[in-house]
Amino acid sequence: MTLKVQHFPDDMSAFPIPTKDFDRCLLCGLFEESVNVGGTERKFYTYITEGLPYDSRCIVVAPPDDEDPAGFLVSSGLKDFADRERVFLHLLIPCGQWNFDGSDAEALNMVYARVQSRNFYVTMQDNIYAFGFGRGATVAMQAAMKESQWWSGLGTIGPLADAAMLNSVPEPGEEDRTINLTGEMILQSGRGPLPVWMAFPRKNAPEAAVVEYWKKQNGTSPEKLGGEGLSELYLPDPQYPCVQINEENIAQVRVSETAQAERFDLALFERLWSYVGSARRHRGPGKRLLRVYKQADALGAEYHELVHKGFTRLWYEYVPRSLDGHDGPVPLVVCMHGRGGNAETFLDISGMTAVAEERGFIVAFPQASMYQQMPPHGLRNVLLWSANRCKPDMDNVGFIRAMVEDISARRRIDAGRIYCCGQSSGGRMSVELALYASDLFTAAAPWSSVEAPDPARELSNPDIPLFIMRGELDSLAKRTNDGRWPFTTDPTYRECLGYFAKRFALDERPWTWNSGRYDFFEFRSDSGVPMLTYVNVRNMPHANIPGMSWLTWDLFFSRFARRTDGMLLYMGHHV
C-alpha cells in the first residue's frame, strides 16, 4: 500500500466548519509541501490523520535515503503510529543520498519553521520533535545541534557519520538569528539543553563524540546509569542553581547500543518517542524554555462542554487536590489561551494549575471561538477570542458566563472572587470581560495584548482593576511614541491605559519598582488602591511564562474581592 500524494488547495475557505470539534484539520492524508533553502526548493511530505486536532505534537523526520519516503511511511508502520498517537508527521524528501555539508540539516530546520505557517493546519512551536533514521540520523543530529532551542526533543536510529559534529561549534552571530513568521510567531535561535535518545549499532568515534557533546550541552552528571533498553543514561546534574518555575532541568542523554538500530525498527522508535515526546518548549525571556509536557488528563483536569449559540464549546476544569475536604467557597480563575492555541495546551503553558494547587483556587481553561486567517481564501477555523474578528460571532462573553454558571452549579465558588486572565487574544478577551462582564468578575489580568472599548457596545458595571503584563520585545503591534505612557509606545496600549486611567480617575504618575526581570508601574486611586498596573517583562517576546501566573495571583488577584452588595475590597478594605 502506498498513500496517494496530494497538494493543498489554494482556497481553504470552501471547507465547511462543524459546530463541534471545530479546531480540527479540515483535510487528511499525505500532502506535498516545500521550503526554500538558500534559493533551492526542498520538498517534504506532511501526513495528517483523519480528525487530527490542531496543536497536536509534530514529528519532523529525516527518513532513510535508500527508501521512497511515501512508501517508507507505510511500510515502517509510522503511518499507523501517527493514526494511533494522533500526531502530525513531516518527512523531508532526500535528493538522492543525504548531504552532510549542512544544507539538508538546514532544510530540516526550515521544515520546522514552515509547518507553523497556519496556511492549511495549525501547529505550535512548543511540541515539534526531530527524528532521523539511517543516514538521516546524521542530518537530524546536525539540525538539532544548530537549533537546539527550536526542537523539543531529538531521537535518532542508525550509525552516525563524522559529519554529525558539523554544527557542534556555533558560528559567529548564530545566537542572534531569529525568524519572524507571522508577527507574534517569532522563532528564537540558540543552543540549550535538549532531551536526546540515540540508538546505534555500535559506539564508534562519531557516536562517542556526539554523546559527549550532549552531556555537556545538557549539563548532565558524569555518572553513567543504565536501564531496560538503555546502554547509557545521563541525568541532569541535581546541583542545579536555577529556580525551576519557568524552565525545568529535565534534559537527559539516553543511548541504546543495539543491533535493532541497523535499520529502522518501529518498536525501538516507540521507545524513543516515549521519552523524547514528553518535553515541550515555549518562548521566554531571551530564549525558549524547556519543560515537561503536562497533559490535562494526567494532571486530573476534567473536560467539560456545553452548547452555546449552536456551537459546542469546551473547557478544562482543574480542582486542586489541596482543596480535598474543604467545604467553604473557593475562588475561580478563568485562564484563556492565545490565537491558534487551545485550552489543553494553555493549561500546560500557563503553569496556572501549580499556582491553584499551592494557593487553593479552581482554575478553568476555556477554548476560544474561531476566525478566518488571511481572508478571503485562508483557513477558517483558527482559534481566536476577539469577537470582532470571528464570523459568525460565537458570543464569547455569553459562553464564559454560561461556563462560570455551570461551574458554580457544581462547585462552591466564591462569587466575590472570580478572576480572568489570558495571553495574546486571551489577554484581549480578559479586557473584554473587564468591560462587558465586570458584574461577574472581580479583577482582570491581560498578558501580551489589550483592547480599547468599543463605543457601540454597552459597558457593564462596576469597575474592576487591571493587571497588564507585556514583554518588552513584543513586536505584535506597530509602535509610535508621543511621550505619554513612556514604558509602552504601543498605540493600542496607550489608548487602553488612557481610557481606564480616566474611568478610574487615577493619578497618571505611577509608583514604580523593579523585581528582577519585572518592571512595575502602578497607578493608584485617591484612596491609594492600585486599580491599574502595567508590568514590563524584560527581554521577553510575545509570550507568557509560568512566573507571570504566580505574580498575577500573589500580587493582584488574591488582594481583591467583592462583597455581596457589590463593594470592591482591596486587602480587606473598601475601595
Secondary structure as GFF3:
##gff-version 3
##sequence-region A 1 575
A	DSSP	beta_strand	5	6	.	.	.	ID=ss1
A	DSSP	beta_strand	29	37	.	.	.	ID=ss2
A	DSSP	beta_strand	40	48	.	.	.	ID=ss3
A	DSSP	beta_strand	58	62	.	.	.	ID=ss4
A	DSSP	alpha_helix	69	75	.	.	.	ID=ss5
A	DSSP	alpha_helix	78	85	.	.	.	ID=ss6
A	DSSP	beta_strand	88	92	.	.	.	ID=ss7
A	DSSP	alpha_helix	103	114	.	.	.	ID=ss8
A	DSSP	three_ten_helix	125	127	.	.	.	ID=ss9
A	DSSP	beta_strand	128	133	.	.	.	ID=ss10
A	DSSP	alpha_helix	136	146	.	.	.	ID=ss11
A	DSSP	beta_strand	154	157	.	.	.	ID=ss12
A	DSSP	three_ten_helix	162	165	.	.	.	ID=ss13
A	DSSP	three_ten_helix	174	176	.	.	.	ID=ss14
A	DSSP	beta_strand	178	180	.	.	.	ID=ss15
A	DSSP	beta_strand	186	188	.	.	.	ID=ss16
A	DSSP	beta_strand	196	200	.	.	.	ID=ss17
A	DSSP	alpha_helix	205	217	.	.	.	ID=ss18
A	DSSP	beta_strand	225	227	.	.	.	ID=ss19
A	DSSP	beta_strand	230	234	.	.	.	ID=ss20
A	DSSP	beta_strand	253	257	.	.	.	ID=ss21
A	DSSP	three_ten_helix	259	262	.	.	.	ID=ss22
A	DSSP	alpha_helix	266	276	.	.	.	ID=ss23
A	DSSP	beta_strand	279	283	.	.	.	ID=ss24
A	DSSP	beta_strand	288	292	.	.	.	ID=ss25
A	DSSP	alpha_helix	296	299	.	.	.	ID=ss26
A	DSSP	beta_strand	302	308	.	.	.	ID=ss27
A	DSSP	beta_strand	311	318	.	.	.	ID=ss28
A	DSSP	three_ten_helix	321	323	.	.	.	ID=ss29
A	DSSP	beta_strand	330	336	.	.	.	ID=ss30
A	DSSP	alpha_helix	343	350	.	.	.	ID=ss31
A	DSSP	alpha_helix	352	359	.	.	.	ID=ss32
A	DSSP	beta_strand	362	366	.	.	.	ID=ss33
A	DSSP	beta_strand	369	371	.	.	.	ID=ss34
A	DSSP	beta_strand	382	384	.	.	.	ID=ss35
A	DSSP	three_ten_helix	387	389	.	.	.	ID=ss36
A	DSSP	alpha_helix	396	410	.	.	.	ID=ss37
A	DSSP	beta_strand	413	423	.	.	.	ID=ss38
A	DSSP	alpha_helix	425	436	.	.	.	ID=ss39
A	DSSP	beta_strand	443	447	.	.	.	ID=ss40
A	DSSP	beta_strand	466	471	.	.	.	ID=ss41
A	DSSP	alpha_helix	491	504	.	.	.	ID=ss42
A	DSSP	beta_strand	511	515	.	.	.	ID=ss43
A	DSSP	beta_strand	518	524	.	.	.	ID=ss44
A	DSSP	beta_strand	530	537	.	.	.	ID=ss45
A	DSSP	alpha_helix	546	555	.	.	.	ID=ss46
A	DSSP	three_ten_helix	557	559	.	.	.	ID=ss47
A	DSSP	beta_strand	560	562	.	.	.	ID=ss48
A	DSSP	beta_strand	568	570	.	.	.	ID=ss49
A	DSSP	beta_strand	573	574	.	.	.	ID=ss50
###
